[in-house]
Amino acid sequence: MFRVRDELDEPSFLAIDKRVQTELVPNQPGFLRRTTARREANWVVVTLWATDEAAADFDVAAEAEPVWAEFIGAAVPESFSSERFDTLD
């Protein structure tokens, strides 16, 4: 969960998010699904991975990707939080 920096308008942020969605995430082993949602100023991205290892591998691989740096840089740093959950199915 995060808030987008004030200086970045919504269309600009969504363009960055779309690049992550189409260029980065689907090319990673174990990727299942990703969605972005918003309520007022709060945003959330939910990404489903086949395994915890696939999610951890993405975290490492994403560090080297410029589009990921741009995505993370779009968030207000103190608003950013990340958690992993286990699916029930």
KOLNU-442349 format. One record per atom (N, C-alpha, C): residue number from 1; residue in three letters; atom name; x, y, z. Coordinates in pm, whole numbers, plus 32768, in hexadecimal, padded with zeros to 4 digits. Example, Ala and Ser with C-alpha at 12.3 -4.5 7.8 and 13.67 -1.06 7.14 Angstrom:
<pts>
+-----+------+------+------+-------+------+
| seq | type | atom | east | north |   up |
+-----+------+------+------+-------+------+
|   1 |  ALA |    N | 8527 |  7DC7 | 830C |
|   1 |  ALA |   CA | 84CE |  7E3E | 830C |
|   1 |  ALA |    C | 8528 |  7EB6 | 830C |
|   2 |  SER |    N | 8505 |  7F1F | 82C4 |
|   2 |  SER |   CA | 8557 |  7F96 | 82CA |
|   2 |  SER |    C | 850A |  8003 | 8313 |
+-----+------+------+------+-------+------+
</pts>
This chain:
<pts>
+-----+------+------+------+-------+------+
| seq | type | atom | east | north |   up |
+-----+------+------+------+-------+------+
|   1 |  MET |    N | 8055 |  7F8C | 8000 |
|   1 |  MET |   CA | 8000 |  8000 | 8000 |
|   1 |  MET |    C | 805A |  807B | 8000 |
|   2 |  PHE |    N | 8029 |  80E7 | 7FC3 |
|   2 |  PHE |   CA | 807A |  815F | 7FB8 |
|   2 |  PHE |    C | 8023 |  81D4 | 7F89 |
|   3 |  ARG |    N | 805C |  824B | 7F92 |
|   3 |  ARG |   CA | 8022 |  82C3 | 7F55 |
|   3 |  ARG |    C | 8082 |  82F1 | 7EE8 |
|   4 |  VAL |    N | 804C |  8327 | 7E7E |
|   4 |  VAL |   CA | 809D |  835A | 7E10 |
|   4 |  VAL |    C | 80C9 |  83E8 | 7E33 |
|   5 |  ARG |    N | 8144 |  8409 | 7E0F |
|   5 |  ARG |   CA | 8179 |  848F | 7E29 |
|   5 |  ARG |    C | 811E |  84FA | 7DEC |
|   6 |  ASP |    N | 810E |  8568 | 7E32 |
|   6 |  ASP |   CA | 80B6 |  85D4 | 7E05 |
|   6 |  ASP |    C | 80DD |  860B | 7D7C |
|   7 |  GLU |    N | 815E |  860E | 7D5F |
|   7 |  GLU |   CA | 818A |  8649 | 7CE1 |
|   7 |  GLU |    C | 8172 |  85EF | 7C68 |
|   8 |  LEU |    N | 8142 |  8577 | 7C7F |
|   8 |  LEU |   CA | 8127 |  8519 | 7C12 |
|   8 |  LEU |    C | 8090 |  850D | 7C00 |
|   9 |  ASP |    N | 805D |  8532 | 7B8B |
|   9 |  ASP |   CA | 7FCD |  8527 | 7B75 |
|   9 |  ASP |    C | 7FA7 |  8496 | 7B5A |
|  10 |  GLU |    N | 7F26 |  8479 | 7B66 |
|  10 |  GLU |   CA | 7EF5 |  83F0 | 7B58 |
|  10 |  GLU |    C | 7F17 |  83B1 | 7AD1 |
|  11 |  PRO |    N | 7F01 |  83F6 | 7A60 |
|  11 |  PRO |   CA | 7F23 |  83B7 | 79E0 |
|  11 |  PRO |    C | 7FB9 |  8393 | 79D7 |
|  12 |  SER |    N | 800F |  83E5 | 7A0E |
|  12 |  SER |   CA | 809F |  83C7 | 7A0B |
|  12 |  SER |    C | 80BF |  834D | 7A5F |
|  13 |  PHE |    N | 8082 |  8345 | 7AD6 |
|  13 |  PHE |   CA | 809A |  82CF | 7B29 |
|  13 |  PHE |    C | 8063 |  8251 | 7AE6 |
|  14 |  LEU |    N | 7FEB |  825A | 7AAE |
|  14 |  LEU |   CA | 7FB0 |  81E4 | 7A6D |
|  14 |  LEU |    C | 8002 |  81B6 | 79F5 |
|  15 |  ALA |    N | 8047 |  8211 | 79B3 |
|  15 |  ALA |   CA | 809E |  81EA | 7944 |
|  15 |  ALA |    C | 8115 |  8199 | 7978 |
|  16 |  ILE |    N | 814E |  81C2 | 79E9 |
|  16 |  ILE |   CA | 81BA |  8176 | 7A26 |
|  16 |  ILE |    C | 8186 |  80EE | 7A53 |
|  17 |  ASP |    N | 8114 |  80EC | 7A95 |
|  17 |  ASP |   CA | 80DA |  806F | 7AC6 |
|  17 |  ASP |    C | 80BE |  800E | 7A52 |
|  18 |  LYS |    N | 808E |  8044 | 79E3 |
|  18 |  LYS |   CA | 8072 |  7FEF | 796F |
|  18 |  LYS |    C | 80F2 |  7FB0 | 7939 |
|  19 |  ARG |    N | 815F |  7FFA | 793A |
|  19 |  ARG |   CA | 81DF |  7FC1 | 790D |
|  19 |  ARG |    C | 820A |  7F50 | 7969 |
|  20 |  VAL |    N | 81FA |  7F61 | 79EB |
|  20 |  VAL |   CA | 821A |  7EF4 | 7A49 |
|  20 |  VAL |    C | 81C1 |  7E7C | 7A2A |
|  21 |  GLN |    N | 8141 |  7E97 | 7A14 |
|  21 |  GLN |   CA | 80DD |  7E2F | 79FB |
|  21 |  GLN |    C | 80F7 |  7DE2 | 797A |
|  22 |  THR |    N | 8127 |  7E26 | 7914 |
|  22 |  THR |   CA | 8134 |  7DE5 | 7891 |
|  22 |  THR |    C | 81C3 |  7DBE | 786D |
|  23 |  GLU |    N | 8226 |  7E06 | 789F |
|  23 |  GLU |   CA | 82B0 |  7DEE | 7877 |
|  23 |  GLU |    C | 8301 |  7DA0 | 78DE |
|  24 |  LEU |    N | 82E4 |  7DB3 | 795E |
|  24 |  LEU |   CA | 833A |  7D7A | 79C5 |
|  24 |  LEU |    C | 82FE |  7CFF | 7A07 |
|  25 |  VAL |    N | 828C |  7D0E | 7A44 |
|  25 |  VAL |   CA | 8255 |  7CA3 | 7A97 |
|  25 |  VAL |    C | 8232 |  7C24 | 7A49 |
|  26 |  PRO |    N | 81F0 |  7C2C | 79D6 |
|  26 |  PRO |   CA | 81C6 |  7BAF | 7995 |
|  26 |  PRO |    C | 823A |  7B5B | 7961 |
|  27 |  ASN |    N | 82B0 |  7B93 | 795A |
|  27 |  ASN |   CA | 8324 |  7B49 | 792A |
|  27 |  ASN |    C | 836D |  7AFF | 7999 |
|  28 |  GLN |    N | 833A |  7B06 | 7A13 |
|  28 |  GLN |   CA | 837C |  7AC9 | 7A85 |
|  28 |  GLN |    C | 8345 |  7A3D | 7A9E |
|  29 |  PRO |    N | 839E |  79DD | 7ABC |
|  29 |  PRO |   CA | 8370 |  7956 | 7ADC |
|  29 |  PRO |    C | 8313 |  7956 | 7B55 |
|  30 |  GLY |    N | 82A6 |  790D | 7B49 |
|  30 |  GLY |   CA | 8248 |  7900 | 7BB9 |
|  30 |  GLY |    C | 81DF |  796B | 7BC1 |
|  31 |  PHE |    N | 81E1 |  79CC | 7B65 |
|  31 |  PHE |   CA | 817C |  7A36 | 7B66 |
|  31 |  PHE |    C | 80F4 |  79FD | 7B41 |
|  32 |  LEU |    N | 808D |  7A21 | 7B8F |
|  32 |  LEU |   CA | 8005 |  79F4 | 7B71 |
|  32 |  LEU |    C | 7FAA |  7A68 | 7B48 |
|  33 |  ARG |    N | 7FA6 |  7AD1 | 7B9A |
|  33 |  ARG |   CA | 7F48 |  7B3F | 7B80 |
|  33 |  ARG |    C | 7F72 |  7BB9 | 7BCE |
|  34 |  ARG |    N | 7F52 |  7C30 | 7B99 |
|  34 |  ARG |   CA | 7F70 |  7CAE | 7BDD |
|  34 |  ARG |    C | 7EFF |  7D10 | 7BC2 |
|  35 |  THR |    N | 7ED8 |  7D5B | 7C28 |
|  35 |  THR |   CA | 7E72 |  7DC2 | 7C16 |
|  35 |  THR |    C | 7E94 |  7E3B | 7C6C |
|  36 |  THR |    N | 7E6E |  7EAE | 7C3C |
|  36 |  THR |   CA | 7E84 |  7F2C | 7C83 |
|  36 |  THR |    C | 7DFC |  7F67 | 7CA4 |
|  37 |  ALA |    N | 7DEF |  7F9B | 7D1E |
|  37 |  ALA |   CA | 7D70 |  7FD7 | 7D48 |
|  37 |  ALA |    C | 7D8C |  8055 | 7D98 |
|  38 |  ARG |    N | 7D24 |  80A7 | 7DA3 |
|  38 |  ARG |   CA | 7D34 |  8127 | 7DEB |
|  38 |  ARG |    C | 7CB3 |  8149 | 7E34 |
|  39 |  ARG |    N | 7CC3 |  8187 | 7EA7 |
|  39 |  ARG |   CA | 7C55 |  81C6 | 7EEF |
|  39 |  ARG |    C | 7C89 |  824A | 7F24 |
|  40 |  GLU |    N | 7C51 |  82B5 | 7EF0 |
|  40 |  GLU |   CA | 7C7E |  833C | 7F0F |
|  40 |  GLU |    C | 7D14 |  8347 | 7EF4 |
|  41 |  ALA |    N | 7D66 |  836A | 7F55 |
|  41 |  ALA |   CA | 7DF6 |  837C | 7F3C |
|  41 |  ALA |    C | 7E46 |  82FC | 7F50 |
|  42 |  ASN |    N | 7E06 |  8291 | 7F7C |
|  42 |  ASN |   CA | 7E4D |  8215 | 7F99 |
|  42 |  ASN |    C | 7E43 |  81B4 | 7F23 |
|  43 |  TRP |    N | 7EB6 |  817B | 7F01 |
|  43 |  TRP |   CA | 7EC1 |  811B | 7E94 |
|  43 |  TRP |    C | 7EF0 |  8096 | 7ECD |
|  44 |  VAL |    N | 7ECB |  802B | 7E89 |
|  44 |  VAL |   CA | 7EFB |  7FA7 | 7EAE |
|  44 |  VAL |    C | 7F12 |  7F57 | 7E2E |
|  45 |  VAL |    N | 7F7B |  7F07 | 7E31 |
|  45 |  VAL |   CA | 7F96 |  7EAA | 7DC4 |
|  45 |  VAL |    C | 7F98 |  7E1F | 7E02 |
|  46 |  VAL |    N | 7F48 |  7DC6 | 7DCA |
|  46 |  VAL |   CA | 7F45 |  7D3B | 7DF8 |
|  46 |  VAL |    C | 7F7D |  7CE6 | 7D87 |
|  47 |  THR |    N | 7FE7 |  7C9C | 7DA6 |
|  47 |  THR |   CA | 8025 |  7C44 | 7D44 |
|  47 |  THR |    C | 8021 |  7BB7 | 7D7B |
|  48 |  LEU |    N | 7FEE |  7B5C | 7D2A |
|  48 |  LEU |   CA | 7FEA |  7ACF | 7D51 |
|  48 |  LEU |    C | 805E |  7A86 | 7D0F |
|  49 |  TRP |    N | 80A6 |  7A38 | 7D60 |
|  49 |  TRP |   CA | 8116 |  79E8 | 7D33 |
|  49 |  TRP |    C | 80FA |  7956 | 7D50 |
|  50 |  ALA |    N | 8132 |  78FE | 7D02 |
|  50 |  ALA |   CA | 811E |  786E | 7D13 |
|  50 |  ALA |    C | 815A |  783D | 7D97 |
|  51 |  THR |    N | 81C9 |  787B | 7DC1 |
|  51 |  THR |   CA | 820C |  7851 | 7E3C |
|  51 |  THR |    C | 8249 |  78CA | 7E81 |
|  52 |  ASP |    N | 8268 |  78BB | 7F01 |
|  52 |  ASP |   CA | 82B0 |  7924 | 7F49 |
|  52 |  ASP |    C | 8339 |  793D | 7F09 |
|  53 |  GLU |    N | 8377 |  78D2 | 7ED9 |
|  53 |  GLU |   CA | 83FA |  78DF | 7E9A |
|  53 |  GLU |    C | 83F1 |  7935 | 7E1C |
|  54 |  ALA |    N | 8387 |  7924 | 7DCE |
|  54 |  ALA |   CA | 8376 |  7976 | 7D56 |
|  54 |  ALA |    C | 8367 |  7A09 | 7D7B |
|  55 |  ALA |    N | 831D |  7A26 | 7DE5 |
|  55 |  ALA |   CA | 830D |  7AB0 | 7E13 |
|  55 |  ALA |    C | 8393 |  7AE9 | 7E41 |
|  56 |  ALA |    N | 83DF |  7A9A | 7E8C |
|  56 |  ALA |   CA | 8462 |  7AC7 | 7EBC |
|  56 |  ALA |    C | 84C2 |  7ADC | 7E47 |
|  57 |  ASP |    N | 84BD |  7A84 | 7DE5 |
|  57 |  ASP |   CA | 8513 |  7A92 | 7D6F |
|  57 |  ASP |    C | 84F1 |  7B12 | 7D23 |
|  58 |  PHE |    N | 8470 |  7B32 | 7D1B |
|  58 |  PHE |   CA | 8449 |  7BAF | 7CD9 |
|  58 |  PHE |    C | 8483 |  7C27 | 7D22 |
|  59 |  ASP |    N | 847C |  7C26 | 7DA6 |
|  59 |  ASP |   CA | 84B2 |  7C96 | 7DF4 |
|  59 |  ASP |    C | 8544 |  7CB0 | 7DD1 |
|  60 |  VAL |    N | 8591 |  7C45 | 7DC0 |
|  60 |  VAL |   CA | 861E |  7C52 | 7D9E |
|  60 |  VAL |    C | 862E |  7C82 | 7D0D |
|  61 |  ALA |    N | 85E6 |  7C43 | 7CB0 |
|  61 |  ALA |   CA | 85F1 |  7C65 | 7C22 |
|  61 |  ALA |    C | 85C4 |  7CF5 | 7C07 |
|  62 |  ALA |    N | 855C |  7D23 | 7C4B |
|  62 |  ALA |   CA | 8525 |  7DA8 | 7C33 |
|  62 |  ALA |    C | 8586 |  7E17 | 7C57 |
|  63 |  GLU |    N | 85DF |  7DFD | 7CB6 |
|  63 |  GLU |   CA | 863E |  7E64 | 7CDF |
|  63 |  GLU |    C | 8694 |  7E96 | 7C6B |
|  64 |  ALA |    N | 86AA |  7E43 | 7C07 |
|  64 |  ALA |   CA | 86FF |  7E68 | 7B95 |
|  64 |  ALA |    C | 86B1 |  7EA6 | 7B22 |
|  65 |  GLU |    N | 862F |  7EB5 | 7B32 |
|  65 |  GLU |   CA | 85D9 |  7EE4 | 7AC5 |
|  65 |  GLU |    C | 85B8 |  7F79 | 7AD2 |
|  66 |  PRO |    N | 85DA |  7FCA | 7A6F |
|  66 |  PRO |   CA | 85BB |  8059 | 7A76 |
|  66 |  PRO |    C | 8527 |  8078 | 7A88 |
|  67 |  VAL |    N | 84CF |  802C | 7A48 |
|  67 |  VAL |   CA | 8440 |  8048 | 7A57 |
|  67 |  VAL |    C | 8413 |  802E | 7AE7 |
|  68 |  TRP |    N | 8450 |  7FCF | 7B2B |
|  68 |  TRP |   CA | 842D |  7FB6 | 7BB7 |
|  68 |  TRP |    C | 845D |  8029 | 7C0E |
|  69 |  ALA |    N | 84D3 |  805B | 7BF3 |
|  69 |  ALA |   CA | 8506 |  80CF | 7C3E |
|  69 |  ALA |    C | 84A9 |  8147 | 7C2A |
|  70 |  GLU |    N | 8478 |  8158 | 7BB1 |
|  70 |  GLU |   CA | 841B |  81C5 | 7B94 |
|  70 |  GLU |    C | 8397 |  81B1 | 7BE0 |
|  71 |  PHE |    N | 8367 |  8135 | 7BE4 |
|  71 |  PHE |   CA | 82EB |  8116 | 7C2C |
|  71 |  PHE |    C | 82FC |  8132 | 7CC1 |
|  72 |  ILE |    N | 8366 |  8100 | 7CFD |
|  72 |  ILE |   CA | 837E |  8115 | 7D8C |
|  72 |  ILE |    C | 8393 |  81A9 | 7DA8 |
|  73 |  GLY |    N | 83D7 |  81EE | 7D4D |
|  73 |  GLY |   CA | 83EE |  827D | 7D5E |
|  73 |  GLY |    C | 8370 |  82D1 | 7D54 |
|  74 |  ALA |    N | 8307 |  829A | 7D1A |
|  74 |  ALA |   CA | 8288 |  82E3 | 7D0F |
|  74 |  ALA |    C | 823C |  82E7 | 7D93 |
|  75 |  ALA |    N | 8263 |  8291 | 7DF0 |
|  75 |  ALA |   CA | 821D |  8288 | 7E71 |
|  75 |  ALA |    C | 825A |  82E6 | 7ED7 |
|  76 |  VAL |    N | 8206 |  831A | 7F2F |
|  76 |  VAL |   CA | 8237 |  8365 | 7FA2 |
|  76 |  VAL |    C | 827D |  82FF | 7FFC |
|  77 |  PRO |    N | 8300 |  8310 | 8015 |
|  77 |  PRO |   CA | 834C |  82A8 | 805B |
|  77 |  PRO |    C | 8310 |  827A | 80DF |
|  78 |  GLU |    N | 82E6 |  82D8 | 8132 |
|  78 |  GLU |   CA | 82B2 |  82B1 | 81B6 |
|  78 |  GLU |    C | 8227 |  8271 | 81AF |
|  79 |  SER |    N | 81E7 |  8274 | 813A |
|  79 |  SER |   CA | 8164 |  8237 | 812B |
|  79 |  SER |    C | 816C |  81A6 | 80FB |
|  80 |  PHE |    N | 81E1 |  817D | 80CD |
|  80 |  PHE |   CA | 81F1 |  80FB | 808E |
|  80 |  PHE |    C | 81F7 |  808B | 80F6 |
|  81 |  SER |    N | 81A5 |  8026 | 80E0 |
|  81 |  SER |   CA | 81AC |  7FAE | 8134 |
|  81 |  SER |    C | 8196 |  7F35 | 80D9 |
|  82 |  SER |    N | 81D6 |  7EC7 | 80FD |
|  82 |  SER |   CA | 81CD |  7E4F | 80AE |
|  82 |  SER |    C | 81C0 |  7DD8 | 810C |
|  83 |  GLU |    N | 8164 |  7D7E | 80EB |
|  83 |  GLU |   CA | 8150 |  7D06 | 813B |
|  83 |  GLU |    C | 8135 |  7C91 | 80DE |
|  84 |  ARG |    N | 814F |  7C1A | 8110 |
|  84 |  ARG |   CA | 812E |  7BA1 | 80C5 |
|  84 |  ARG |    C | 80C1 |  7B57 | 8113 |
|  85 |  PHE |    N | 8064 |  7B1F | 80C7 |
|  85 |  PHE |   CA | 7FF6 |  7AD4 | 80FF |
|  85 |  PHE |    C | 7FF0 |  7A4D | 80B8 |
|  86 |  ASP |    N | 7FB8 |  79EC | 80FA |
|  86 |  ASP |   CA | 7FA1 |  7968 | 80BE |
|  86 |  ASP |    C | 7F12 |  7961 | 808C |
|  87 |  THR |    N | 7EFF |  792F | 8012 |
|  87 |  THR |   CA | 7E78 |  791F | 7FDE |
|  87 |  THR |    C | 7E34 |  78A9 | 8023 |
|  88 |  LEU |    N | 7DB0 |  78A9 | 8020 |
|  88 |  LEU |   CA | 7D64 |  7842 | 8064 |
|  88 |  LEU |    C | 7D35 |  77D5 | 8005 |
|  89 |  ASP |    N | 7D53 |  77E3 | 7F85 |
|  89 |  ASP |   CA | 7D29 |  777B | 7F27 |
|  89 |  ASP |    C | 7D9E |  7738 | 7EE5 |
+-----+------+------+------+-------+------+
</pts>
